[in-house]
Each structure stands twice: as structure tokens, then as C-alpha cells.
């Protein structure tokens, strides 16, 4: 998403992406994602969506383990 869809996100959705870098095969943990989430402050842009690249093209088409995706989704939903 970072390499190929960046401009489309801004043009179509009017949003600005923030990058969280995965280690190894490109997988992210909730801890890595949480580090780039912006706080809910009225005068600054806020995080509203978490996107995961699956399959991760730049890491050879790796696929997230389902349990890891579930964990990230659970945390993201609790965050709001």
C-alpha cells in the first residue's frame, strides 16, 4: 500500500497514511502499529483506520497468520 496506493488514498479518500514498519517478512504486531497511532486531539489529524497488506507484495507475497490479524483487529476496535 505504501509504495503503490499512497497517492490514491489522498486523492480519493482525502486521508494521509502513516507508515508502521514490519520486521522480517513485513508482518506488523499491534505494538508496532500502536506506536504510530495519533492521539484523539481535536486540533490534529487522527488515526481512523488500520490497513494491513495481505499478501505482502514486497516481502515475497507473505500472508499474515490469521491469529495475528485477529489480534490486531481486536486491539484496533478497542482503540476505536
HTML snippet that shows the backbone in 3Dmol.js (N, CA, C, O; Angstrom):
<script src="https://3Dmol.org/build/3Dmol-min.js"></script>
<div id="view" style="width:600px;height:400px;position:relative"></div>
<script>
const pdb = `
ATOM      1  N   UNK A   1       0.817  -1.192   0.000  1.00  0.00           N
ATOM      2  CA  UNK A   1       0.000   0.000   0.000  1.00  0.00           C
ATOM      3  C   UNK A   1       0.861   1.256   0.000  1.00  0.00           C
ATOM      4  O   UNK A   1       0.562   2.228  -0.693  1.00  0.00           O
ATOM      5  N   UNK A   2       1.918   1.224   0.774  1.00  0.00           N
ATOM      6  CA  UNK A   2       2.796   2.387   0.891  1.00  0.00           C
ATOM      7  C   UNK A   2       3.433   2.750  -0.441  1.00  0.00           C
ATOM      8  O   UNK A   2       3.555   3.933  -0.760  1.00  0.00           O
ATOM      9  N   UNK A   3       3.835   1.773  -1.216  1.00  0.00           N
ATOM     10  CA  UNK A   3       4.544   2.055  -2.464  1.00  0.00           C
ATOM     11  C   UNK A   3       3.618   2.350  -3.631  1.00  0.00           C
ATOM     12  O   UNK A   3       3.956   3.168  -4.486  1.00  0.00           O
ATOM     13  N   UNK A   4       2.459   1.706  -3.689  1.00  0.00           N
ATOM     14  CA  UNK A   4       1.658   1.768  -4.900  1.00  0.00           C
ATOM     15  C   UNK A   4       0.315   2.482  -4.772  1.00  0.00           C
ATOM     16  O   UNK A   4      -0.251   2.892  -5.785  1.00  0.00           O
ATOM     17  N   UNK A   5      -0.205   2.642  -3.573  1.00  0.00           N
ATOM     18  CA  UNK A   5      -1.516   3.268  -3.429  1.00  0.00           C
ATOM     19  C   UNK A   5      -1.499   4.576  -2.653  1.00  0.00           C
ATOM     20  O   UNK A   5      -2.561   5.120  -2.351  1.00  0.00           O
ATOM     21  N   UNK A   6      -0.332   5.087  -2.326  1.00  0.00           N
ATOM     22  CA  UNK A   6      -0.213   6.262  -1.463  1.00  0.00           C
ATOM     23  C   UNK A   6      -1.000   7.452  -2.012  1.00  0.00           C
ATOM     24  O   UNK A   6      -1.818   8.025  -1.292  1.00  0.00           O
ATOM     25  N   UNK A   7      -0.779   7.828  -3.243  1.00  0.00           N
ATOM     26  CA  UNK A   7      -1.452   9.000  -3.807  1.00  0.00           C
ATOM     27  C   UNK A   7      -2.955   8.785  -3.927  1.00  0.00           C
ATOM     28  O   UNK A   7      -3.726   9.728  -3.751  1.00  0.00           O
ATOM     29  N   UNK A   8      -3.379   7.578  -4.220  1.00  0.00           N
ATOM     30  CA  UNK A   8      -4.809   7.296  -4.343  1.00  0.00           C
ATOM     31  C   UNK A   8      -5.536   7.517  -3.030  1.00  0.00           C
ATOM     32  O   UNK A   8      -6.666   8.004  -3.018  1.00  0.00           O
ATOM     33  N   UNK A   9      -4.889   7.160  -1.913  1.00  0.00           N
ATOM     34  CA  UNK A   9      -5.525   7.364  -0.610  1.00  0.00           C
ATOM     35  C   UNK A   9      -5.852   8.836  -0.399  1.00  0.00           C
ATOM     36  O   UNK A   9      -6.937   9.176   0.072  1.00  0.00           O
ATOM     37  N   UNK A  10      -4.921   9.696  -0.746  1.00  0.00           N
ATOM     38  CA  UNK A  10      -5.130  11.129  -0.565  1.00  0.00           C
ATOM     39  C   UNK A  10      -6.152  11.674  -1.554  1.00  0.00           C
ATOM     40  O   UNK A  10      -7.036  12.443  -1.177  1.00  0.00           O
ATOM     41  N   UNK A  11      -6.035  11.283  -2.800  1.00  0.00           N
ATOM     42  CA  UNK A  11      -6.909  11.808  -3.841  1.00  0.00           C
ATOM     43  C   UNK A  11      -8.349  11.338  -3.687  1.00  0.00           C
ATOM     44  O   UNK A  11      -9.276  12.135  -3.836  1.00  0.00           O
ATOM     45  N   UNK A  12      -8.549  10.067  -3.392  1.00  0.00           N
ATOM     46  CA  UNK A  12      -9.897   9.503  -3.345  1.00  0.00           C
ATOM     47  C   UNK A  12     -10.537   9.669  -1.970  1.00  0.00           C
ATOM     48  O   UNK A  12     -11.695  10.075  -1.872  1.00  0.00           O
ATOM     49  N   UNK A  13      -9.798   9.362  -0.916  1.00  0.00           N
ATOM     50  CA  UNK A  13     -10.377   9.353   0.425  1.00  0.00           C
ATOM     51  C   UNK A  13     -10.069  10.612   1.224  1.00  0.00           C
ATOM     52  O   UNK A  13     -10.680  10.843   2.268  1.00  0.00           O
ATOM     53  N   UNK A  14      -9.132  11.428   0.753  1.00  0.00           N
ATOM     54  CA  UNK A  14      -8.771  12.629   1.487  1.00  0.00           C
ATOM     55  C   UNK A  14      -8.069  12.341   2.801  1.00  0.00           C
ATOM     56  O   UNK A  14      -8.211  13.093   3.764  1.00  0.00           O
ATOM     57  N   UNK A  15      -7.316  11.261   2.842  1.00  0.00           N
ATOM     58  CA  UNK A  15      -6.617  10.906   4.074  1.00  0.00           C
ATOM     59  C   UNK A  15      -5.110  10.863   3.838  1.00  0.00           C
ATOM     60  O   UNK A  15      -4.637  10.788   2.704  1.00  0.00           O
ATOM     61  N   UNK A  16      -4.385  10.914   4.930  1.00  0.00           N
ATOM     62  CA  UNK A  16      -2.932  10.845   4.872  1.00  0.00           C
ATOM     63  C   UNK A  16      -2.460   9.588   5.606  1.00  0.00           C
ATOM     64  O   UNK A  16      -2.709   9.445   6.804  1.00  0.00           O
ATOM     65  N   UNK A  17      -1.796   8.696   4.918  1.00  0.00           N
ATOM     66  CA  UNK A  17      -1.316   7.478   5.574  1.00  0.00           C
ATOM     67  C   UNK A  17      -0.089   7.732   6.451  1.00  0.00           C
ATOM     68  O   UNK A  17       0.704   8.640   6.200  1.00  0.00           O
ATOM     69  N   UNK A  18       0.038   6.905   7.478  1.00  0.00           N
ATOM     70  CA  UNK A  18       1.239   6.872   8.325  1.00  0.00           C
ATOM     71  C   UNK A  18       1.765   5.450   8.249  1.00  0.00           C
ATOM     72  O   UNK A  18       0.994   4.491   8.253  1.00  0.00           O
ATOM     73  N   UNK A  19       3.062   5.324   8.182  1.00  0.00           N
ATOM     74  CA  UNK A  19       3.677   4.019   7.972  1.00  0.00           C
ATOM     75  C   UNK A  19       4.180   3.434   9.284  1.00  0.00           C
ATOM     76  O   UNK A  19       4.816   4.115  10.089  1.00  0.00           O
ATOM     77  N   UNK A  20       3.882   2.173   9.475  1.00  0.00           N
ATOM     78  CA  UNK A  20       4.480   1.379  10.555  1.00  0.00           C
ATOM     79  C   UNK A  20       5.302   0.303   9.856  1.00  0.00           C
ATOM     80  O   UNK A  20       4.779  -0.416   9.006  1.00  0.00           O
ATOM     81  N   UNK A  21       6.541   0.187  10.192  1.00  0.00           N
ATOM     82  CA  UNK A  21       7.424  -0.764   9.508  1.00  0.00           C
ATOM     83  C   UNK A  21       7.435  -2.107  10.211  1.00  0.00           C
ATOM     84  O   UNK A  21       7.673  -2.198  11.416  1.00  0.00           O
ATOM     85  N   UNK A  22       7.173  -3.146   9.436  1.00  0.00           N
ATOM     86  CA  UNK A  22       7.241  -4.507   9.958  1.00  0.00           C
ATOM     87  C   UNK A  22       8.656  -5.039   9.887  1.00  0.00           C
ATOM     88  O   UNK A  22       9.476  -4.557   9.105  1.00  0.00           O
ATOM     89  N   UNK A  23       8.928  -6.012  10.690  1.00  0.00           N
ATOM     90  CA  UNK A  23      10.247  -6.636  10.693  1.00  0.00           C
ATOM     91  C   UNK A  23      10.186  -7.968   9.958  1.00  0.00           C
ATOM     92  O   UNK A  23       9.116  -8.554   9.788  1.00  0.00           O
ATOM     93  N   UNK A  24      11.336  -8.427   9.532  1.00  0.00           N
ATOM     94  CA  UNK A  24      11.402  -9.746   8.902  1.00  0.00           C
ATOM     95  C   UNK A  24      10.638  -9.798   7.607  1.00  0.00           C
ATOM     96  O   UNK A  24      11.039  -9.181   6.621  1.00  0.00           O
ATOM     97  N   UNK A  25       9.549 -10.520   7.594  1.00  0.00           N
ATOM     98  CA  UNK A  25       8.768 -10.728   6.381  1.00  0.00           C
ATOM     99  C   UNK A  25       7.675  -9.683   6.188  1.00  0.00           C
ATOM    100  O   UNK A  25       6.743  -9.892   5.412  1.00  0.00           O
ATOM    101  N   UNK A  26       7.786  -8.573   6.884  1.00  0.00           N
ATOM    102  CA  UNK A  26       6.841  -7.481   6.690  1.00  0.00           C
ATOM    103  C   UNK A  26       5.636  -7.510   7.603  1.00  0.00           C
ATOM    104  O   UNK A  26       4.758  -6.656   7.479  1.00  0.00           O
ATOM    105  N   UNK A  27       5.563  -8.459   8.513  1.00  0.00           N
ATOM    106  CA  UNK A  27       4.425  -8.549   9.415  1.00  0.00           C
ATOM    107  C   UNK A  27       4.518  -7.501  10.510  1.00  0.00           C
ATOM    108  O   UNK A  27       5.599  -7.237  11.034  1.00  0.00           O
ATOM    109  N   UNK A  28       3.393  -6.911  10.850  1.00  0.00           N
ATOM    110  CA  UNK A  28       3.318  -5.943  11.933  1.00  0.00           C
ATOM    111  C   UNK A  28       2.677  -6.577  13.156  1.00  0.00           C
ATOM    112  O   UNK A  28       1.793  -7.427  13.042  1.00  0.00           O
ATOM    113  N   UNK A  29       3.128  -6.159  14.309  1.00  0.00           N
ATOM    114  CA  UNK A  29       2.472  -6.540  15.555  1.00  0.00           C
ATOM    115  C   UNK A  29       1.640  -5.347  16.011  1.00  0.00           C
ATOM    116  O   UNK A  29       1.819  -4.240  15.504  1.00  0.00           O
ATOM    117  N   UNK A  30       0.733  -5.560  16.959  1.00  0.00           N
ATOM    118  CA  UNK A  30      -0.046  -4.437  17.473  1.00  0.00           C
ATOM    119  C   UNK A  30       0.873  -3.392  18.107  1.00  0.00           C
ATOM    120  O   UNK A  30       0.615  -2.195  17.989  1.00  0.00           O
ATOM    121  N   UNK A  31       1.927  -3.823  18.767  1.00  0.00           N
ATOM    122  CA  UNK A  31       2.858  -2.894  19.411  1.00  0.00           C
ATOM    123  C   UNK A  31       3.453  -1.924  18.387  1.00  0.00           C
ATOM    124  O   UNK A  31       3.582  -0.733  18.670  1.00  0.00           O
ATOM    125  N   UNK A  32       3.814  -2.418  17.207  1.00  0.00           N
ATOM    126  CA  UNK A  32       4.370  -1.556  16.164  1.00  0.00           C
ATOM    127  C   UNK A  32       3.319  -0.594  15.613  1.00  0.00           C
ATOM    128  O   UNK A  32       3.620   0.562  15.318  1.00  0.00           O
ATOM    129  N   UNK A  33       2.099  -1.074  15.478  1.00  0.00           N
ATOM    130  CA  UNK A  33       1.015  -0.229  14.964  1.00  0.00           C
ATOM    131  C   UNK A  33       0.648   0.835  15.985  1.00  0.00           C
ATOM    132  O   UNK A  33       0.479   2.005  15.640  1.00  0.00           O
ATOM    133  N   UNK A  34       0.528   0.430  17.230  1.00  0.00           N
ATOM    134  CA  UNK A  34       0.144   1.364  18.292  1.00  0.00           C
ATOM    135  C   UNK A  34       1.124   2.535  18.393  1.00  0.00           C
ATOM    136  O   UNK A  34       0.732   3.647  18.747  1.00  0.00           O
ATOM    137  N   UNK A  35       2.379   2.286  18.086  1.00  0.00           N
ATOM    138  CA  UNK A  35       3.400   3.332  18.172  1.00  0.00           C
ATOM    139  C   UNK A  35       3.170   4.478  17.192  1.00  0.00           C
ATOM    140  O   UNK A  35       3.661   5.583  17.424  1.00  0.00           O
ATOM    141  N   UNK A  36       2.441   4.246  16.108  1.00  0.00           N
ATOM    142  CA  UNK A  36       2.212   5.310  15.120  1.00  0.00           C
ATOM    143  C   UNK A  36       0.782   5.840  15.136  1.00  0.00           C
ATOM    144  O   UNK A  36       0.432   6.684  14.311  1.00  0.00           O
ATOM    145  N   UNK A  37      -0.046   5.363  16.052  1.00  0.00           N
ATOM    146  CA  UNK A  37      -1.414   5.875  16.161  1.00  0.00           C
ATOM    147  C   UNK A  37      -1.379   7.254  16.797  1.00  0.00           C
ATOM    148  O   UNK A  37      -0.721   7.473  17.814  1.00  0.00           O
ATOM    149  N   UNK A  38      -2.089   8.166  16.187  1.00  0.00           N
ATOM    150  CA  UNK A  38      -2.156   9.536  16.711  1.00  0.00           C
ATOM    151  C   UNK A  38      -3.229   9.620  17.792  1.00  0.00           C
ATOM    152  O   UNK A  38      -4.260   8.953  17.703  1.00  0.00           O
ATOM    153  N   UNK A  39      -2.989  10.431  18.801  1.00  0.00           N
ATOM    154  CA  UNK A  39      -3.991  10.588  19.863  1.00  0.00           C
ATOM    155  C   UNK A  39      -5.226  11.329  19.352  1.00  0.00           C
ATOM    156  O   UNK A  39      -5.169  12.048  18.355  1.00  0.00           O
ATOM    157  N   UNK A  40      -6.321  11.142  20.042  1.00  0.00           N
ATOM    158  CA  UNK A  40      -7.568  11.818  19.657  1.00  0.00           C
ATOM    159  C   UNK A  40      -7.569  13.227  20.238  1.00  0.00           C
ATOM    160  O   UNK A  40      -8.055  13.465  21.344  1.00  0.00           O
ATOM    161  N   UNK A  41      -7.011  14.154  19.463  1.00  0.00           N
ATOM    162  CA  UNK A  41      -6.928  15.558  19.833  1.00  0.00           C
ATOM    163  C   UNK A  41      -7.618  16.356  18.732  1.00  0.00           C
ATOM    164  O   UNK A  41      -7.328  16.147  17.554  1.00  0.00           O
ATOM    165  N   UNK A  42      -8.503  17.246  19.080  1.00  0.00           N
ATOM    166  CA  UNK A  42      -9.338  17.931  18.101  1.00  0.00           C
ATOM    167  C   UNK A  42      -8.560  18.752  17.079  1.00  0.00           C
ATOM    168  O   UNK A  42      -9.052  18.954  15.969  1.00  0.00           O
ATOM    169  N   UNK A  43      -7.368  19.229  17.409  1.00  0.00           N
ATOM    170  CA  UNK A  43      -6.639  20.127  16.515  1.00  0.00           C
ATOM    171  C   UNK A  43      -5.609  19.425  15.638  1.00  0.00           C
ATOM    172  O   UNK A  43      -4.840  20.094  14.947  1.00  0.00           O
ATOM    173  N   UNK A  44      -5.573  18.102  15.649  1.00  0.00           N
ATOM    174  CA  UNK A  44      -4.582  17.364  14.861  1.00  0.00           C
ATOM    175  C   UNK A  44      -5.274  16.221  14.118  1.00  0.00           C
ATOM    176  O   UNK A  44      -6.355  15.778  14.508  1.00  0.00           O
ATOM    177  N   UNK A  45      -4.646  15.756  13.057  1.00  0.00           N
ATOM    178  CA  UNK A  45      -5.200  14.607  12.341  1.00  0.00           C
ATOM    179  C   UNK A  45      -5.193  13.391  13.268  1.00  0.00           C
ATOM    180  O   UNK A  45      -4.300  13.229  14.099  1.00  0.00           O
ATOM    181  N   UNK A  46      -6.194  12.554  13.106  1.00  0.00           N
ATOM    182  CA  UNK A  46      -6.360  11.408  13.993  1.00  0.00           C
ATOM    183  C   UNK A  46      -6.360  10.118  13.198  1.00  0.00           C
ATOM    184  O   UNK A  46      -6.719  10.088  12.021  1.00  0.00           O
ATOM    185  N   UNK A  47      -5.953   9.063  13.861  1.00  0.00           N
ATOM    186  CA  UNK A  47      -5.974   7.743  13.237  1.00  0.00           C
ATOM    187  C   UNK A  47      -7.409   7.235  13.227  1.00  0.00           C
ATOM    188  O   UNK A  47      -8.091   7.258  14.251  1.00  0.00           O
ATOM    189  N   UNK A  48      -7.864   6.773  12.060  1.00  0.00           N
ATOM    190  CA  UNK A  48      -9.232   6.289  11.931  1.00  0.00           C
ATOM    191  C   UNK A  48      -9.309   4.915  11.272  1.00  0.00           C
ATOM    192  O   UNK A  48     -10.378   4.305  11.249  1.00  0.00           O
ATOM    193  N   UNK A  49      -8.191   4.419  10.736  1.00  0.00           N
ATOM    194  CA  UNK A  49      -8.222   3.159  10.008  1.00  0.00           C
ATOM    195  C   UNK A  49      -6.862   2.484  10.100  1.00  0.00           C
ATOM    196  O   UNK A  49      -5.825   3.140  10.002  1.00  0.00           O
ATOM    197  N   UNK A  50      -6.873   1.184  10.286  1.00  0.00           N
ATOM    198  CA  UNK A  50      -5.645   0.386  10.258  1.00  0.00           C
ATOM    199  C   UNK A  50      -5.751  -0.544   9.052  1.00  0.00           C
ATOM    200  O   UNK A  50      -6.711  -1.305   8.936  1.00  0.00           O
ATOM    201  N   UNK A  51      -4.772  -0.484   8.160  1.00  0.00           N
ATOM    202  CA  UNK A  51      -4.743  -1.338   6.966  1.00  0.00           C
ATOM    203  C   UNK A  51      -3.530  -2.256   7.034  1.00  0.00           C
ATOM    204  O   UNK A  51      -2.437  -1.837   7.413  1.00  0.00           O
ATOM    205  N   UNK A  52      -3.739  -3.499   6.664  1.00  0.00           N
ATOM    206  CA  UNK A  52      -2.647  -4.469   6.598  1.00  0.00           C
ATOM    207  C   UNK A  52      -2.514  -4.961   5.166  1.00  0.00           C
ATOM    208  O   UNK A  52      -3.515  -5.255   4.512  1.00  0.00           O
ATOM    209  N   UNK A  53      -1.307  -5.049   4.687  1.00  0.00           N
ATOM    210  CA  UNK A  53      -1.033  -5.581   3.344  1.00  0.00           C
ATOM    211  C   UNK A  53      -1.011  -7.099   3.435  1.00  0.00           C
ATOM    212  O   UNK A  53      -0.144  -7.674   4.094  1.00  0.00           O
ATOM    213  N   UNK A  54      -1.947  -7.735   2.784  1.00  0.00           N
ATOM    214  CA  UNK A  54      -2.032  -9.193   2.814  1.00  0.00           C
ATOM    215  C   UNK A  54      -2.508  -9.674   1.443  1.00  0.00           C
ATOM    216  O   UNK A  54      -3.696  -9.532   1.156  1.00  0.00           O
ATOM    217  N   UNK A  55      -1.718 -10.194   0.641  1.00  0.00           N
ATOM    218  CA  UNK A  55      -0.364 -10.657   0.844  1.00  0.00           C
ATOM    219  C   UNK A  55       0.622  -9.505   0.690  1.00  0.00           C
ATOM    220  O   UNK A  55       0.378  -8.558  -0.058  1.00  0.00           O
ATOM    221  N   UNK A  56       1.726  -9.599   1.400  1.00  0.00           N
ATOM    222  CA  UNK A  56       2.725  -8.538   1.391  1.00  0.00           C
ATOM    223  C   UNK A  56       3.602  -8.689   0.157  1.00  0.00           C
ATOM    224  O   UNK A  56       4.515  -9.513   0.126  1.00  0.00           O
ATOM    225  N   UNK A  57       3.315  -7.889  -0.852  1.00  0.00           N
ATOM    226  CA  UNK A  57       3.985  -7.991  -2.142  1.00  0.00           C
ATOM    227  C   UNK A  57       5.498  -7.831  -2.054  1.00  0.00           C
ATOM    228  O   UNK A  57       6.242  -8.593  -2.671  1.00  0.00           O
ATOM    229  N   UNK A  58       5.956  -6.842  -1.290  1.00  0.00           N
ATOM    230  CA  UNK A  58       7.389  -6.564  -1.243  1.00  0.00           C
ATOM    231  C   UNK A  58       8.150  -7.530  -0.332  1.00  0.00           C
ATOM    232  O   UNK A  58       9.369  -7.422  -0.196  1.00  0.00           O
ATOM    233  N   UNK A  59       7.451  -8.453   0.277  1.00  0.00           N
ATOM    234  CA  UNK A  59       8.103  -9.472   1.097  1.00  0.00           C
ATOM    235  C   UNK A  59       7.841 -10.855   0.500  1.00  0.00           C
ATOM    236  O   UNK A  59       7.780 -11.851   1.220  1.00  0.00           O
ATOM    237  N   UNK A  60       7.691 -10.900  -0.802  1.00  0.00           N
ATOM    238  CA  UNK A  60       7.542 -12.177  -1.493  1.00  0.00           C
ATOM    239  C   UNK A  60       6.153 -12.778  -1.435  1.00  0.00           C
ATOM    240  O   UNK A  60       5.995 -13.979  -1.656  1.00  0.00           O
ATOM    241  N   UNK A  61       5.142 -11.974  -1.144  1.00  0.00           N
ATOM    242  CA  UNK A  61       3.775 -12.486  -1.109  1.00  0.00           C
ATOM    243  C   UNK A  61       3.429 -13.186   0.194  1.00  0.00           C
ATOM    244  O   UNK A  61       2.567 -14.064   0.215  1.00  0.00           O
ATOM    245  N   UNK A  62       4.089 -12.809   1.279  1.00  0.00           N
ATOM    246  CA  UNK A  62       3.821 -13.450   2.561  1.00  0.00           C
ATOM    247  C   UNK A  62       2.407 -13.143   3.037  1.00  0.00           C
ATOM    248  O   UNK A  62       1.854 -12.081   2.751  1.00  0.00           O
ATOM    249  N   UNK A  63       1.842 -14.082   3.758  1.00  0.00           N
ATOM    250  CA  UNK A  63       0.467 -13.980   4.251  1.00  0.00           C
ATOM    251  C   UNK A  63       0.488 -13.946   5.772  1.00  0.00           C
ATOM    252  O   UNK A  63       1.154 -14.760   6.412  1.00  0.00           O
ATOM    253  N   UNK A  64      -0.251 -12.992   6.348  1.00  0.00           N
ATOM    254  CA  UNK A  64      -0.363 -12.902   7.805  1.00  0.00           C
ATOM    255  C   UNK A  64      -1.011 -14.156   8.376  1.00  0.00           C
ATOM    256  O   UNK A  64      -1.952 -14.691   7.789  1.00  0.00           O
ATOM    257  N   UNK A  65      -0.520 -14.624   9.505  1.00  0.00           N
ATOM    258  CA  UNK A  65      -1.248 -15.675  10.223  1.00  0.00           C
ATOM    259  C   UNK A  65      -2.591 -15.109  10.712  1.00  0.00           C
ATOM    260  O   UNK A  65      -2.649 -13.972  11.181  1.00  0.00           O
ATOM    261  N   UNK A  66      -3.636 -15.877  10.607  1.00  0.00           N
ATOM    262  CA  UNK A  66      -4.974 -15.418  10.980  1.00  0.00           C
ATOM    263  C   UNK A  66      -5.015 -14.931  12.426  1.00  0.00           C
ATOM    264  O   UNK A  66      -5.657 -13.921  12.714  1.00  0.00           O
ATOM    265  N   UNK A  67      -4.350 -15.623  13.327  1.00  0.00           N
ATOM    266  CA  UNK A  67      -4.359 -15.227  14.739  1.00  0.00           C
ATOM    267  C   UNK A  67      -3.759 -13.836  14.923  1.00  0.00           C
ATOM    268  O   UNK A  67      -4.225 -13.070  15.767  1.00  0.00           O
ATOM    269  N   UNK A  68      -2.739 -13.504  14.148  1.00  0.00           N
ATOM    270  CA  UNK A  68      -2.108 -12.184  14.259  1.00  0.00           C
ATOM    271  C   UNK A  68      -3.044 -11.097  13.750  1.00  0.00           C
ATOM    272  O   UNK A  68      -3.136 -10.027  14.351  1.00  0.00           O
ATOM    273  N   UNK A  69      -3.733 -11.357  12.658  1.00  0.00           N
ATOM    274  CA  UNK A  69      -4.696 -10.389  12.125  1.00  0.00           C
ATOM    275  C   UNK A  69      -5.835 -10.195  13.124  1.00  0.00           C
ATOM    276  O   UNK A  69      -6.263  -9.066  13.367  1.00  0.00           O
ATOM    277  N   UNK A  70      -6.322 -11.280  13.699  1.00  0.00           N
ATOM    278  CA  UNK A  70      -7.387 -11.180  14.699  1.00  0.00           C
ATOM    279  C   UNK A  70      -6.952 -10.338  15.890  1.00  0.00           C
ATOM    280  O   UNK A  70      -7.724  -9.522  16.393  1.00  0.00           O
ATOM    281  N   UNK A  71      -5.718 -10.535  16.342  1.00  0.00           N
ATOM    282  CA  UNK A  71      -5.200  -9.771  17.478  1.00  0.00           C
ATOM    283  C   UNK A  71      -5.139  -8.277  17.142  1.00  0.00           C
ATOM    284  O   UNK A  71      -5.550  -7.444  17.949  1.00  0.00           O
ATOM    285  N   UNK A  72      -4.637  -7.944  15.974  1.00  0.00           N
ATOM    286  CA  UNK A  72      -4.546  -6.544  15.553  1.00  0.00           C
ATOM    287  C   UNK A  72      -5.937  -5.938  15.435  1.00  0.00           C
ATOM    288  O   UNK A  72      -6.159  -4.810  15.875  1.00  0.00           O
ATOM    289  N   UNK A  73      -6.868  -6.666  14.851  1.00  0.00           N
ATOM    290  CA  UNK A  73      -8.241  -6.163  14.706  1.00  0.00           C
ATOM    291  C   UNK A  73      -8.899  -5.936  16.065  1.00  0.00           C
ATOM    292  O   UNK A  73      -9.562  -4.920  16.274  1.00  0.00           O
ATOM    293  N   UNK A  74      -8.719  -6.867  16.972  1.00  0.00           N
ATOM    294  CA  UNK A  74      -9.293  -6.712  18.320  1.00  0.00           C
ATOM    295  C   UNK A  74      -8.760  -5.455  18.997  1.00  0.00           C
ATOM    296  O   UNK A  74      -9.530  -4.685  19.570  1.00  0.00           O
ATOM    297  N   UNK A  75      -7.457  -5.246  18.934  1.00  0.00           N
ATOM    298  CA  UNK A  75      -6.863  -4.056  19.539  1.00  0.00           C
ATOM    299  C   UNK A  75      -7.351  -2.778  18.852  1.00  0.00           C
ATOM    300  O   UNK A  75      -7.665  -1.795  19.524  1.00  0.00           O
ATOM    301  N   UNK A  76      -7.415  -2.786  17.534  1.00  0.00           N
ATOM    302  CA  UNK A  76      -7.857  -1.605  16.792  1.00  0.00           C
ATOM    303  C   UNK A  76      -9.299  -1.256  17.136  1.00  0.00           C
ATOM    304  O   UNK A  76      -9.628  -0.079  17.285  1.00  0.00           O
ATOM    305  N   UNK A  77     -10.149  -2.244  17.262  1.00  0.00           N
ATOM    306  CA  UNK A  77     -11.543  -1.979  17.611  1.00  0.00           C
ATOM    307  C   UNK A  77     -11.660  -1.408  19.022  1.00  0.00           C
ATOM    308  O   UNK A  77     -12.462  -0.506  19.266  1.00  0.00           O
ATOM    309  N   UNK A  78     -10.861  -1.934  19.947  1.00  0.00           N
ATOM    310  CA  UNK A  78     -10.871  -1.390  21.308  1.00  0.00           C
ATOM    311  C   UNK A  78     -10.367   0.058  21.315  1.00  0.00           C
ATOM    312  O   UNK A  78     -10.845   0.874  22.103  1.00  0.00           O
ATOM    313  N   UNK A  79      -9.418   0.378  20.454  1.00  0.00           N
ATOM    314  CA  UNK A  79      -8.863   1.732  20.367  1.00  0.00           C
ATOM    315  C   UNK A  79      -9.904   2.702  19.790  1.00  0.00           C
ATOM    316  O   UNK A  79      -9.893   3.898  20.084  1.00  0.00           O
ATOM    317  N   UNK A  80     -10.782   2.164  18.980  1.00  0.00           N
ATOM    318  CA  UNK A  80     -11.839   2.995  18.383  1.00  0.00           C
ATOM    319  C   UNK A  80     -11.520   3.457  16.993  1.00  0.00           C
ATOM    320  O   UNK A  80     -12.321   4.160  16.377  1.00  0.00           O
TER     321      UNK A  80
END
`;
const viewer = $3Dmol.createViewer("view");
viewer.addModel(pdb, "pdb");
viewer.setStyle({}, {cartoon: {color: "spectrum"}});
viewer.zoomTo();
viewer.render();
</script>
